[in-house]
């Protein structure tokens, strides 16, 4: 299963390079191998719109 930090990193690259919306990015990532039915477009949208924890 993908980790949250990795998903945020992938999403940032997709949004920056393709100009995708968060919803489009979340839907795309949810259909990739590794999402393992754990990540849905809805849960990914929630992740991508929430404030990341401090490192």
C-alpha distance matrix in Angstrom:
0.0 3.8 6.5 9.4 11.9 10.4 10.2 13.7 14.9 14.0 15.6 18.6 19.3 19.2 21.4 23.8 24.2 24.4 25.7 23.1 23.0 20.1 20.0 20.1 17.3 15.1 16.1 15.5 11.9 11.2 12.7 10.9 9.2 5.5 5.9 6.3 9.1 7.5 8.5 12.2 14.9 16.3 13.5 12.9 16.6 16.9 14.5 16.5 19.8 19.4 20.8 18.4 19.1 21.6 20.5
3.8 0.0 3.8 6.5 8.5 6.7 6.6 10.1 11.1 10.5 12.2 15.0 15.7 16.0 18.1 20.3 20.9 21.3 22.5 20.3 20.3 17.4 17.9 18.0 14.8 13.0 14.7 13.8 10.0 10.3 12.3 10.3 9.6 6.2 6.4 8.7 10.9 9.1 8.5 12.0 13.9 15.4 12.6 11.0 14.6 15.1 12.3 13.6 17.2 17.0 18.0 15.5 16.6 18.9 17.9
6.5 3.8 0.0 3.8 5.6 5.4 6.3 8.8 10.1 10.8 12.3 14.4 15.8 16.7 18.3 20.2 21.4 22.2 23.0 21.0 20.7 17.5 18.6 19.2 15.9 14.1 16.5 16.0 12.3 12.8 15.4 13.6 13.3 10.0 9.7 11.9 13.7 11.0 10.3 13.7 15.3 16.1 12.8 11.3 14.6 14.3 11.0 12.5 15.8 14.9 15.4 12.5 13.1 15.3 14.2
9.4 6.5 3.8 0.0 3.8 5.5 5.1 6.2 8.7 10.0 10.5 12.3 14.4 15.4 16.2 18.2 20.0 20.8 21.0 19.0 18.2 14.8 16.2 17.4 14.2 12.3 15.3 15.4 11.9 12.6 15.8 14.6 15.2 12.4 11.1 13.8 14.7 11.7 10.1 12.9 13.8 14.1 10.8 9.1 11.8 11.2 7.6 9.1 12.2 11.2 11.7 9.0 10.2 12.9 12.5
11.9 8.5 5.6 3.8 0.0 3.8 5.5 5.2 6.3 8.8 9.9 10.6 12.6 14.5 15.4 16.6 18.5 19.9 20.2 18.9 18.5 15.5 17.6 18.5 15.0 14.0 17.3 16.8 13.4 15.0 17.9 16.3 16.9 14.3 13.8 16.7 18.0 15.3 13.5 16.1 16.4 17.0 14.1 11.7 13.9 13.5 9.7 10.1 13.1 12.1 11.5 8.2 9.4 11.1 10.1
10.4 6.7 5.4 5.5 3.8 0.0 3.8 5.4 5.0 6.2 8.5 9.9 10.8 12.5 14.2 15.5 16.6 18.0 19.0 17.7 17.9 15.3 17.2 17.3 13.6 13.1 15.9 14.6 11.2 13.3 15.5 13.4 13.9 11.6 11.8 14.9 16.7 14.7 12.8 15.5 15.9 17.3 14.7 11.9 14.4 15.0 11.5 11.3 14.8 14.7 14.7 11.7 13.2 14.7 13.4
10.2 6.6 6.3 5.1 5.5 3.8 0.0 3.8 5.3 5.1 6.0 8.5 10.0 10.5 12.0 14.1 15.3 16.0 16.7 14.8 14.7 12.0 13.6 13.8 10.2 9.3 12.2 11.4 8.0 10.0 12.7 11.2 12.6 10.7 9.8 13.3 14.4 12.6 10.0 12.2 12.2 13.7 11.5 8.4 10.9 12.0 8.8 8.4 12.2 12.7 13.6 11.4 13.7 15.9 15.4
13.7 10.1 8.8 6.2 5.2 5.4 3.8 0.0 3.8 5.5 5.1 6.1 8.7 9.9 10.4 12.1 14.1 15.2 15.2 13.8 13.4 10.6 13.1 13.8 10.3 10.0 13.5 13.0 10.3 12.6 15.5 14.4 16.2 14.5 13.3 16.9 17.6 15.5 12.6 14.2 13.4 14.4 12.4 9.1 10.4 11.2 7.9 6.4 9.8 10.3 10.7 8.7 11.5 13.5 13.5
14.9 11.1 10.1 8.7 6.3 5.0 5.3 3.8 0.0 3.8 5.4 5.2 6.4 8.8 10.1 10.7 12.3 14.1 14.8 14.1 14.7 12.7 15.4 15.3 11.6 12.3 15.4 14.0 11.5 14.5 16.6 14.8 16.4 15.0 14.8 18.4 19.7 17.9 15.3 17.0 16.2 17.7 15.9 12.4 13.8 14.9 11.7 9.9 13.2 13.8 13.5 11.2 13.6 14.8 14.0
14.0 10.5 10.8 10.0 8.8 6.2 5.1 5.5 3.8 0.0 3.8 5.5 5.3 6.3 8.7 10.0 10.7 11.9 13.2 12.1 13.2 11.6 13.8 12.9 9.1 10.2 12.8 10.8 8.5 11.9 13.5 11.6 13.6 12.9 12.7 16.4 17.8 16.7 13.9 15.3 14.4 16.6 15.3 11.6 13.2 15.2 12.4 10.6 14.1 15.4 16.0 14.1 16.8 18.3 17.6
15.6 12.2 12.3 10.5 9.9 8.5 6.0 5.1 5.4 3.8 0.0 3.8 5.4 5.1 6.0 8.4 9.9 10.4 10.7 9.2 9.7 7.9 10.3 9.9 6.2 7.6 10.6 9.4 7.9 11.1 13.2 12.3 15.0 14.5 13.4 17.2 17.7 16.6 13.2 13.9 12.2 14.1 13.3 9.5 10.2 12.5 10.3 7.8 11.0 13.0 14.1 13.0 16.3 18.2 18.2
18.6 15.0 14.4 12.3 10.6 9.9 8.5 6.1 5.2 5.5 3.8 0.0 3.8 5.5 5.2 6.0 8.4 10.0 9.9 9.6 10.3 9.2 12.4 12.2 9.0 10.9 14.0 12.8 11.6 14.9 16.9 15.9 18.5 17.9 17.0 20.8 21.4 20.1 16.8 17.4 15.5 17.0 16.2 12.5 12.5 14.4 12.1 9.0 11.5 13.3 13.5 12.5 15.8 17.1 17.2
19.3 15.7 15.8 14.4 12.6 10.8 10.0 8.7 6.4 5.3 5.4 3.8 0.0 3.8 5.5 5.2 5.9 8.1 9.4 9.8 11.7 11.4 14.3 13.0 9.8 12.4 14.8 12.7 11.9 15.6 16.8 15.3 17.8 17.7 17.5 21.3 22.3 21.5 18.3 19.0 17.2 19.3 18.7 14.9 15.3 17.6 15.3 12.4 15.1 17.1 17.2 16.0 19.0 20.0 19.6
19.2 16.0 16.7 15.4 14.5 12.5 10.5 9.9 8.8 6.3 5.1 5.5 3.8 0.0 3.8 5.5 5.3 5.6 7.2 6.7 9.1 9.4 11.6 9.6 6.8 10.1 11.9 9.6 9.7 13.4 14.3 13.3 16.3 16.9 16.3 20.0 20.7 20.3 17.0 17.1 14.9 17.4 17.4 13.7 13.8 16.7 15.1 12.2 14.8 17.4 18.4 17.6 20.9 22.4 22.3
21.4 18.1 18.3 16.2 15.4 14.2 12.0 10.4 10.1 8.7 6.0 5.2 5.5 3.8 0.0 3.8 5.7 5.5 4.9 4.7 6.5 7.2 10.2 9.0 6.9 10.2 12.4 11.2 11.7 14.9 16.3 16.1 19.3 19.6 18.4 22.2 22.3 21.7 18.1 17.7 15.0 16.9 17.2 13.6 12.7 15.5 14.4 10.9 12.8 15.7 16.7 16.6 20.2 21.7 22.2
23.8 20.3 20.2 18.2 16.6 15.5 14.1 12.1 10.7 10.0 8.4 6.0 5.2 5.5 3.8 0.0 3.8 5.8 5.5 7.5 9.7 10.7 13.9 12.6 10.7 13.9 16.1 14.6 14.8 18.3 19.5 18.8 21.8 22.1 21.3 25.1 25.6 24.9 21.3 21.3 18.7 20.5 20.6 17.0 16.2 18.7 17.2 13.6 15.3 17.8 18.1 17.8 21.2 22.1 22.3
24.2 20.9 21.4 20.0 18.5 16.6 15.3 14.1 12.3 10.7 9.9 8.4 5.9 5.3 5.7 3.8 0.0 3.8 5.9 8.1 11.3 12.9 15.3 13.2 11.4 14.9 16.4 14.2 14.9 18.5 19.0 18.0 20.9 21.8 21.5 25.2 25.9 25.6 22.3 22.2 19.8 22.1 22.4 18.7 18.3 21.1 19.7 16.3 18.3 21.0 21.4 20.9 24.2 25.1 24.9
24.4 21.3 22.2 20.8 19.9 18.0 16.0 15.2 14.1 11.9 10.4 10.0 8.1 5.6 5.5 5.8 3.8 0.0 3.8 5.4 9.1 11.3 13.1 10.4 9.6 13.4 14.2 12.2 13.7 17.1 17.3 16.9 20.2 21.5 20.8 24.4 24.7 24.8 21.3 20.7 17.9 20.4 21.3 17.8 17.1 20.3 19.5 16.2 18.0 21.1 22.2 22.1 25.6 27.0 27.1
25.7 22.5 23.0 21.0 20.2 19.0 16.7 15.2 14.8 13.2 10.7 9.9 9.4 7.2 4.9 5.5 5.9 3.8 0.0 3.8 6.7 9.5 11.6 9.8 9.5 13.1 14.4 13.3 14.9 17.9 18.7 18.9 22.4 23.3 22.1 25.7 25.5 25.4 21.7 20.7 17.6 19.5 20.6 17.3 15.8 18.9 18.5 14.9 16.0 19.3 20.5 20.9 24.6 26.0 26.7
23.1 20.3 21.0 19.0 18.9 17.7 14.8 13.8 14.1 12.1 9.2 9.6 9.8 6.7 4.7 7.5 8.1 5.4 3.8 0.0 3.8 6.6 8.0 6.0 6.2 9.7 10.7 10.0 11.9 14.5 15.5 16.2 19.8 20.8 19.1 22.7 22.2 22.1 18.4 17.2 13.9 15.9 17.3 14.1 12.6 16.0 15.9 12.7 14.0 17.4 19.2 19.7 23.5 25.4 26.2
23.0 20.3 20.7 18.2 18.5 17.9 14.7 13.4 14.7 13.2 9.7 10.3 11.7 9.1 6.5 9.7 11.3 9.1 6.7 3.8 0.0 3.8 5.3 5.2 6.2 8.5 10.0 10.7 12.3 14.2 15.9 17.1 20.7 21.3 19.1 22.5 21.5 21.1 17.3 15.7 12.1 13.5 15.1 12.3 10.0 13.2 13.7 10.6 11.1 14.8 16.9 18.1 21.8 24.1 25.4
20.1 17.4 17.5 14.8 15.5 15.3 12.0 10.6 12.7 11.6 7.9 9.2 11.4 9.4 7.2 10.7 12.9 11.3 9.5 6.6 3.8 0.0 3.8 5.6 5.1 6.0 8.6 9.8 10.4 12.0 14.4 15.6 19.0 19.0 16.5 19.9 18.9 18.0 14.2 12.9 9.6 10.5 11.6 8.7 6.4 9.6 10.0 7.0 7.8 11.4 13.9 14.9 18.6 21.2 22.5
20.0 17.9 18.6 16.2 17.6 17.2 13.6 13.1 15.4 13.8 10.3 12.4 14.3 11.6 10.2 13.9 15.3 13.1 11.6 8.0 5.3 3.8 0.0 3.8 5.4 5.1 6.2 8.6 9.9 10.5 12.7 14.7 18.2 18.6 15.7 18.7 17.1 16.8 13.1 10.9 7.1 8.3 10.5 8.4 6.0 9.6 11.0 9.1 9.8 13.3 16.3 17.5 21.0 23.9 25.3
20.1 18.0 19.2 17.4 18.5 17.3 13.8 13.8 15.3 12.9 9.9 12.2 13.0 9.6 9.0 12.6 13.2 10.4 9.8 6.0 5.2 5.6 3.8 0.0 3.8 5.5 5.2 6.2 8.7 10.0 11.1 13.0 16.7 17.7 15.4 18.5 17.3 17.6 14.0 11.9 8.5 10.9 12.9 10.4 9.1 12.9 13.6 11.4 12.9 16.3 19.0 19.7 23.2 25.9 26.8
17.3 14.8 15.9 14.2 15.0 13.6 10.2 10.3 11.6 9.1 6.2 9.0 9.8 6.8 6.9 10.7 11.4 9.6 9.5 6.2 6.2 5.1 5.4 3.8 0.0 3.8 5.5 5.1 6.1 8.5 10.2 11.0 14.6 15.1 13.1 16.6 16.1 16.0 12.3 11.3 8.4 11.0 11.9 8.6 8.3 11.9 11.5 9.2 11.6 14.7 17.0 17.0 20.5 23.0 23.6
15.1 13.0 14.1 12.3 14.0 13.1 9.3 10.0 12.3 10.2 7.6 10.9 12.4 10.1 10.2 13.9 14.9 13.4 13.1 9.7 8.5 6.0 5.1 5.5 3.8 0.0 3.8 5.4 5.2 6.1 8.8 10.3 13.5 13.6 10.8 14.1 13.0 12.6 8.9 7.6 4.9 7.5 8.2 5.2 5.6 9.1 9.1 7.9 10.4 13.0 15.8 15.9 19.1 22.1 22.9
16.1 14.7 16.5 15.3 17.3 15.9 12.2 13.5 15.4 12.8 10.6 14.0 14.8 11.9 12.4 16.1 16.4 14.2 14.4 10.7 10.0 8.6 6.2 5.2 5.5 3.8 0.0 3.8 5.6 5.2 6.6 9.2 12.7 13.6 10.8 13.6 12.2 12.9 9.5 7.3 4.6 8.1 9.9 7.9 8.4 11.9 12.4 11.6 13.8 16.5 19.5 19.6 22.8 25.8 26.5
15.5 13.8 16.0 15.4 16.8 14.6 11.4 13.0 14.0 10.8 9.4 12.8 12.7 9.6 11.2 14.6 14.2 12.2 13.3 10.0 10.7 9.8 8.6 6.2 5.1 5.4 3.8 0.0 3.8 5.5 5.5 6.8 10.6 12.1 10.3 13.4 13.0 13.9 10.8 9.7 7.9 11.6 12.5 9.9 11.0 14.4 14.1 12.9 15.7 18.3 20.8 20.4 23.5 26.2 26.4
11.9 10.0 12.3 11.9 13.4 11.2 8.0 10.3 11.5 8.5 7.9 11.6 11.9 9.7 11.7 14.8 14.9 13.7 14.9 11.9 12.3 10.4 9.9 8.7 6.1 5.2 5.6 3.8 0.0 3.8 5.4 5.3 8.6 9.1 7.3 10.8 11.0 11.3 8.2 8.4 7.7 11.1 10.8 7.9 10.2 13.0 11.9 11.3 14.6 16.6 18.8 17.9 20.7 23.4 23.3
11.2 10.3 12.8 12.6 15.0 13.3 10.0 12.6 14.5 11.9 11.1 14.9 15.6 13.4 14.9 18.3 18.5 17.1 17.9 14.5 14.2 12.0 10.5 10.0 8.5 6.1 5.2 5.5 3.8 0.0 3.8 5.7 8.3 8.7 5.7 8.5 7.7 8.4 5.5 5.1 5.6 9.0 9.0 7.3 9.9 12.4 12.0 12.3 15.3 17.0 19.7 19.0 21.6 24.6 24.8
12.7 12.3 15.4 15.8 17.9 15.5 12.7 15.5 16.6 13.5 13.2 16.9 16.8 14.3 16.3 19.5 19.0 17.3 18.7 15.5 15.9 14.4 12.7 11.1 10.2 8.8 6.6 5.5 5.4 3.8 0.0 3.8 6.7 8.6 6.8 8.8 8.5 10.6 8.7 8.1 8.6 12.2 12.6 11.1 13.4 16.1 15.7 15.8 18.8 20.7 23.3 22.5 25.1 28.0 27.9
10.9 10.3 13.6 14.6 16.3 13.4 11.2 14.4 14.8 11.6 12.3 15.9 15.3 13.3 16.1 18.8 18.0 16.9 18.9 16.2 17.1 15.6 14.7 13.0 11.0 10.3 9.2 6.8 5.3 5.7 3.8 0.0 3.8 6.1 5.9 8.4 9.7 11.3 9.7 10.5 11.2 14.7 14.3 12.3 15.0 17.5 16.3 16.3 19.7 21.3 23.5 22.1 24.4 27.0 26.4
9.2 9.6 13.3 15.2 16.9 13.9 12.6 16.2 16.4 13.6 15.0 18.5 17.8 16.3 19.3 21.8 20.9 20.2 22.4 19.8 20.7 19.0 18.2 16.7 14.6 13.5 12.7 10.6 8.6 8.3 6.7 3.8 0.0 3.8 5.6 6.8 9.3 11.0 10.7 12.3 13.9 17.1 16.1 14.5 17.7 19.8 18.2 18.7 22.2 23.4 25.3 23.5 25.4 27.9 26.9
5.5 6.2 10.0 12.4 14.3 11.6 10.7 14.5 15.0 12.9 14.5 17.9 17.7 16.9 19.6 22.1 21.8 21.5 23.3 20.8 21.3 19.0 18.6 17.7 15.1 13.6 13.6 12.1 9.1 8.7 8.6 6.1 3.8 0.0 3.8 5.1 8.4 8.9 9.0 11.6 13.8 16.4 14.6 13.3 16.8 18.2 16.3 17.3 20.9 21.5 23.1 21.1 22.6 25.0 24.0
5.9 6.4 9.7 11.1 13.8 11.8 9.8 13.3 14.8 12.7 13.4 17.0 17.5 16.3 18.4 21.3 21.5 20.8 22.1 19.1 19.1 16.5 15.7 15.4 13.1 10.8 10.8 10.3 7.3 5.7 6.8 5.9 5.6 3.8 0.0 3.8 5.6 5.8 5.3 7.9 10.3 12.7 11.0 10.1 13.6 15.0 13.5 14.8 18.1 18.9 21.0 19.4 21.1 24.0 23.5
6.3 8.7 11.9 13.8 16.7 14.9 13.3 16.9 18.4 16.4 17.2 20.8 21.3 20.0 22.2 25.1 25.2 24.4 25.7 22.7 22.5 19.9 18.7 18.5 16.6 14.1 13.6 13.4 10.8 8.5 8.8 8.4 6.8 5.1 3.8 0.0 3.8 5.2 7.0 9.3 12.5 14.5 12.9 12.9 16.4 17.4 16.3 18.0 21.1 21.6 23.8 22.2 23.6 26.5 26.0
9.1 10.9 13.7 14.7 18.0 16.7 14.4 17.6 19.7 17.8 17.7 21.4 22.3 20.7 22.3 25.6 25.9 24.7 25.5 22.2 21.5 18.9 17.1 17.3 16.1 13.0 12.2 13.0 11.0 7.7 8.5 9.7 9.3 8.4 5.6 3.8 0.0 3.8 5.6 6.7 10.3 11.8 10.8 11.6 14.8 15.7 15.3 17.3 20.0 20.6 23.3 22.2 23.8 27.1 27.1
7.5 9.1 11.0 11.7 15.3 14.7 12.6 15.5 17.9 16.7 16.6 20.1 21.5 20.3 21.7 24.9 25.6 24.8 25.4 22.1 21.1 18.0 16.8 17.6 16.0 12.6 12.9 13.9 11.3 8.4 10.6 11.3 11.0 8.9 5.8 5.2 3.8 0.0 3.8 6.5 10.1 10.8 8.6 9.8 13.2 13.4 12.6 15.2 17.7 17.8 20.3 19.1 20.4 23.7 23.8
8.5 8.5 10.3 10.1 13.5 12.8 10.0 12.6 15.3 13.9 13.2 16.8 18.3 17.0 18.1 21.3 22.3 21.3 21.7 18.4 17.3 14.2 13.1 14.0 12.3 8.9 9.5 10.8 8.2 5.5 8.7 9.7 10.7 9.0 5.3 7.0 5.6 3.8 0.0 3.8 6.8 8.0 5.9 6.2 9.7 10.5 9.8 11.8 14.5 15.1 17.8 16.9 18.8 22.1 22.4
12.2 12.0 13.7 12.9 16.1 15.5 12.2 14.2 17.0 15.3 13.9 17.4 19.0 17.1 17.7 21.3 22.2 20.7 20.7 17.2 15.7 12.9 10.9 11.9 11.3 7.6 7.3 9.7 8.4 5.1 8.1 10.5 12.3 11.6 7.9 9.3 6.7 6.5 3.8 0.0 3.8 5.3 5.2 6.0 8.4 9.8 10.5 12.0 14.1 15.4 18.6 18.4 20.7 24.2 24.9
14.9 13.9 15.3 13.8 16.4 15.9 12.2 13.4 16.2 14.4 12.2 15.5 17.2 14.9 15.0 18.7 19.8 17.9 17.6 13.9 12.1 9.6 7.1 8.5 8.4 4.9 4.6 7.9 7.7 5.6 8.6 11.2 13.9 13.8 10.3 12.5 10.3 10.1 6.8 3.8 0.0 3.8 5.7 5.2 6.0 8.6 9.8 10.3 12.1 14.2 17.5 17.9 20.7 24.1 25.1
16.3 15.4 16.1 14.1 17.0 17.3 13.7 14.4 17.7 16.6 14.1 17.0 19.3 17.4 16.9 20.5 22.1 20.4 19.5 15.9 13.5 10.5 8.3 10.9 11.0 7.5 8.1 11.6 11.1 9.0 12.2 14.7 17.1 16.4 12.7 14.5 11.8 10.8 8.0 5.3 3.8 0.0 3.8 5.4 5.1 6.3 8.7 9.9 10.7 12.4 16.0 16.9 19.5 23.1 24.6
13.5 12.6 12.8 10.8 14.1 14.7 11.5 12.4 15.9 15.3 13.3 16.2 18.7 17.4 17.2 20.6 22.4 21.3 20.6 17.3 15.1 11.6 10.5 12.9 11.9 8.2 9.9 12.5 10.8 9.0 12.6 14.3 16.1 14.6 11.0 12.9 10.8 8.6 5.9 5.2 5.7 3.8 0.0 3.8 5.5 5.1 6.2 8.7 10.0 10.7 14.0 14.3 16.5 20.2 21.5
12.9 11.0 11.3 9.1 11.7 11.9 8.4 9.1 12.4 11.6 9.5 12.5 14.9 13.7 13.6 17.0 18.7 17.8 17.3 14.1 12.3 8.7 8.4 10.4 8.6 5.2 7.9 9.9 7.9 7.3 11.1 12.3 14.5 13.3 10.1 12.9 11.6 9.8 6.2 6.0 5.2 5.4 3.8 0.0 3.8 5.3 4.9 6.0 8.5 9.8 12.9 12.8 15.6 18.9 19.9
16.6 14.6 14.6 11.8 13.9 14.4 10.9 10.4 13.8 13.2 10.2 12.5 15.3 13.8 12.7 16.2 18.3 17.1 15.8 12.6 10.0 6.4 6.0 9.1 8.3 5.6 8.4 11.0 10.2 9.9 13.4 15.0 17.7 16.8 13.6 16.4 14.8 13.2 9.7 8.4 6.0 5.1 5.5 3.8 0.0 3.8 5.4 5.1 6.1 8.5 11.9 12.9 16.1 19.4 21.0
16.9 15.1 14.3 11.2 13.5 15.0 12.0 11.2 14.9 15.2 12.5 14.4 17.6 16.7 15.5 18.7 21.1 20.3 18.9 16.0 13.2 9.6 9.6 12.9 11.9 9.1 11.9 14.4 13.0 12.4 16.1 17.5 19.8 18.2 15.0 17.4 15.7 13.4 10.5 9.8 8.6 6.3 5.1 5.3 3.8 0.0 3.8 5.5 5.3 6.1 9.8 11.1 13.8 17.4 19.3
14.5 12.3 11.0 7.6 9.7 11.5 8.8 7.9 11.7 12.4 10.3 12.1 15.3 15.1 14.4 17.2 19.7 19.5 18.5 15.9 13.7 10.0 11.0 13.6 11.5 9.1 12.4 14.1 11.9 12.0 15.7 16.3 18.2 16.3 13.5 16.3 15.3 12.6 9.8 10.5 9.8 8.7 6.2 4.9 5.4 3.8 0.0 3.8 5.6 5.4 8.1 8.3 11.0 14.5 16.0
16.5 13.6 12.5 9.1 10.1 11.3 8.4 6.4 9.9 10.6 7.8 9.0 12.4 12.2 10.9 13.6 16.3 16.2 14.9 12.7 10.6 7.0 9.1 11.4 9.2 7.9 11.6 12.9 11.3 12.3 15.8 16.3 18.7 17.3 14.8 18.0 17.3 15.2 11.8 12.0 10.3 9.9 8.7 6.0 5.1 5.5 3.8 0.0 3.8 5.6 8.0 8.4 12.0 14.9 16.4
19.8 17.2 15.8 12.2 13.1 14.8 12.2 9.8 13.2 14.1 11.0 11.5 15.1 14.8 12.8 15.3 18.3 18.0 16.0 14.0 11.1 7.8 9.8 12.9 11.6 10.4 13.8 15.7 14.6 15.3 18.8 19.7 22.2 20.9 18.1 21.1 20.0 17.7 14.5 14.1 12.1 10.7 10.0 8.5 6.1 5.3 5.6 3.8 0.0 3.8 6.7 8.9 12.3 15.2 17.5
19.4 17.0 14.9 11.2 12.1 14.7 12.7 10.3 13.8 15.4 13.0 13.3 17.1 17.4 15.7 17.8 21.0 21.1 19.3 17.4 14.8 11.4 13.3 16.3 14.7 13.0 16.5 18.3 16.6 17.0 20.7 21.3 23.4 21.5 18.9 21.6 20.6 17.8 15.1 15.4 14.2 12.4 10.7 9.8 8.5 6.1 5.4 5.6 3.8 0.0 3.8 6.3 9.1 12.3 14.9
20.8 18.0 15.4 11.7 11.5 14.7 13.6 10.7 13.5 16.0 14.1 13.5 17.2 18.4 16.7 18.1 21.4 22.2 20.5 19.2 16.9 13.9 16.3 19.0 17.0 15.8 19.5 20.8 18.8 19.7 23.3 23.5 25.3 23.1 21.0 23.8 23.3 20.3 17.8 18.6 17.5 16.0 14.0 12.9 11.9 9.8 8.1 8.0 6.7 3.8 0.0 3.8 6.5 9.0 11.9
18.4 15.5 12.5 9.0 8.2 11.7 11.4 8.7 11.2 14.1 13.0 12.5 16.0 17.6 16.6 17.8 20.9 22.1 20.9 19.7 18.1 14.9 17.5 19.7 17.0 15.9 19.6 20.4 17.9 19.0 22.5 22.1 23.5 21.1 19.4 22.2 22.2 19.1 16.9 18.4 17.9 16.9 14.3 12.8 12.9 11.1 8.3 8.4 8.9 6.3 3.8 0.0 3.8 6.5 8.7
19.1 16.6 13.1 10.2 9.4 13.2 13.7 11.5 13.6 16.8 16.3 15.8 19.0 20.9 20.2 21.2 24.2 25.6 24.6 23.5 21.8 18.6 21.0 23.2 20.5 19.1 22.8 23.5 20.7 21.6 25.1 24.4 25.4 22.6 21.1 23.6 23.8 20.4 18.8 20.7 20.7 19.5 16.5 15.6 16.1 13.8 11.0 12.0 12.3 9.1 6.5 3.8 0.0 3.8 6.3
21.6 18.9 15.3 12.9 11.1 14.7 15.9 13.5 14.8 18.3 18.2 17.1 20.0 22.4 21.7 22.1 25.1 27.0 26.0 25.4 24.1 21.2 23.9 25.9 23.0 22.1 25.8 26.2 23.4 24.6 28.0 27.0 27.9 25.0 24.0 26.5 27.1 23.7 22.1 24.2 24.1 23.1 20.2 18.9 19.4 17.4 14.5 14.9 15.2 12.3 9.0 6.5 3.8 0.0 3.8
20.5 17.9 14.2 12.5 10.1 13.4 15.4 13.5 14.0 17.6 18.2 17.2 19.6 22.3 22.2 22.3 24.9 27.1 26.7 26.2 25.4 22.5 25.3 26.8 23.6 22.9 26.5 26.4 23.3 24.8 27.9 26.4 26.9 24.0 23.5 26.0 27.1 23.8 22.4 24.9 25.1 24.6 21.5 19.9 21.0 19.3 16.0 16.4 17.5 14.9 11.9 8.7 6.3 3.8 0.0
